[in-house]
Amino acid sequence: MEEFKISYDEDNDDLFMFLDGSKSAGAVEIGNFVFDFDKDEKLIAIQILNASEVLSKLMKKIISLTRISKIKVEVINFRNMDAIEIELEKERIPIIIPRIREGSPALRY
């Protein structure tokens, strides 16, 4: 798992996790999640919109997003799906998304 930097916008309730120094070449939005990829299609950032509501449904315990100290992220590829596992406050949260077989048009430019 890689340790991601954290930025939380309390006014908009948006949680942004990112690899420091990485540059996005394109993003994919699925519901309240925005996944950013670099030119090599490596996941470099995740934004969670309405983060308090979304994470309260995914986690066993409710946490204060303003007190998050670190987040780790791992991408696990299997069959035709990808699992993005977020480790937050010692709890692992799996997010399953379909694997995109064709490159994102956003990554072609």
C-alpha positions in Angstrom: 0.0 0.0 0.0 1.2 3.5 -0.8 0.7 6.3 1.6 -1.3 9.2 0.1 -1.4 12.8 1.2 -4.8 14.1 2.4 -6.7 17.3 1.9 -10.2 17.7 3.4 -12.5 20.6 2.4 -14.8 20.7 5.4 -17.2 23.3 3.8 -17.9 21.2 0.8 -17.3 17.8 2.6 -14.8 16.7 -0.1 -11.9 14.3 0.8 -9.0 14.4 -1.6 -6.2 11.7 -1.4 -3.2 12.1 -3.7 0.4 11.0 -4.3 2.6 14.0 -3.8 4.4 15.2 -6.9 2.2 13.2 -9.3 0.5 14.9 -12.3 -3.0 13.8 -13.5 -3.5 13.0 -17.1 -7.1 12.2 -16.8 -9.9 11.3 -14.4 -12.9 9.0 -14.2 -16.0 9.9 -12.1 -18.1 7.1 -10.7 -20.9 8.3 -8.4 -19.3 10.2 -5.5 -15.8 9.1 -6.5 -13.3 10.7 -8.8 -10.3 8.6 -9.7 -7.2 10.4 -11.2 -4.6 8.6 -13.3 -1.2 9.6 -14.6 0.0 9.1 -18.2 0.9 5.5 -17.4 -2.7 4.9 -16.1 -1.5 4.5 -12.5 -4.0 5.7 -9.9 -2.5 8.9 -8.3 -5.5 10.5 -6.6 -9.0 9.8 -5.3 -11.6 12.5 -4.5 -14.7 11.5 -2.5 -17.6 13.9 -2.7 -19.9 14.1 0.2 -17.2 12.2 2.1 -18.8 12.1 5.5 -22.0 10.5 4.2 -20.2 8.1 1.8 -17.6 6.9 4.4 -20.2 6.5 7.1 -21.9 3.9 4.9 -18.6 2.1 4.1 -16.9 2.1 7.6 -17.8 0.2 10.7 -17.2 3.3 12.9 -17.8 7.0 12.3 -14.7 9.1 12.3 -14.1 12.9 12.1 -12.6 13.6 8.7 -10.8 16.6 10.1 -8.7 14.4 12.3 -7.4 11.9 9.7 -3.7 11.5 10.0 -2.9 9.1 7.2 -4.4 7.2 4.4 -2.9 4.3 2.4 -4.3 3.1 -1.0 -3.7 -0.1 -2.9 -5.1 -1.1 -6.3 -5.8 -4.9 -6.7 -6.5 -6.2 -10.2 -8.6 -9.3 -10.6 -10.6 -10.8 -13.5 -12.7 -7.9 -15.0 -12.7 -5.8 -11.9 -10.4 -3.6 -9.9 -10.5 -3.2 -6.1 -9.2 0.0 -4.7 -8.5 -0.6 -1.0 -8.3 2.4 1.2 -6.8 2.0 4.7 -8.2 4.7 6.9 -7.9 4.7 10.7 -6.8 1.0 10.7 -9.9 0.0 8.8 -9.7 -1.3 5.2 -12.4 -0.1 2.8 -12.7 -2.0 -0.5 -14.2 -0.1 -3.5 -14.9 -2.4 -6.4 -15.1 -0.9 -9.9 -15.3 -2.4 -13.3 -12.0 -2.6 -15.2 -12.0 -0.3 -18.2 -10.6 -2.5 -21.0 -10.1 0.5 -23.4 -7.9 3.4 -22.4 -9.7 6.4 -21.2 -10.1 9.1 -23.9 -8.9 11.6 -21.3 -5.5 9.7 -21.1 -4.9 10.0 -24.8 -4.2 13.7 -24.8 
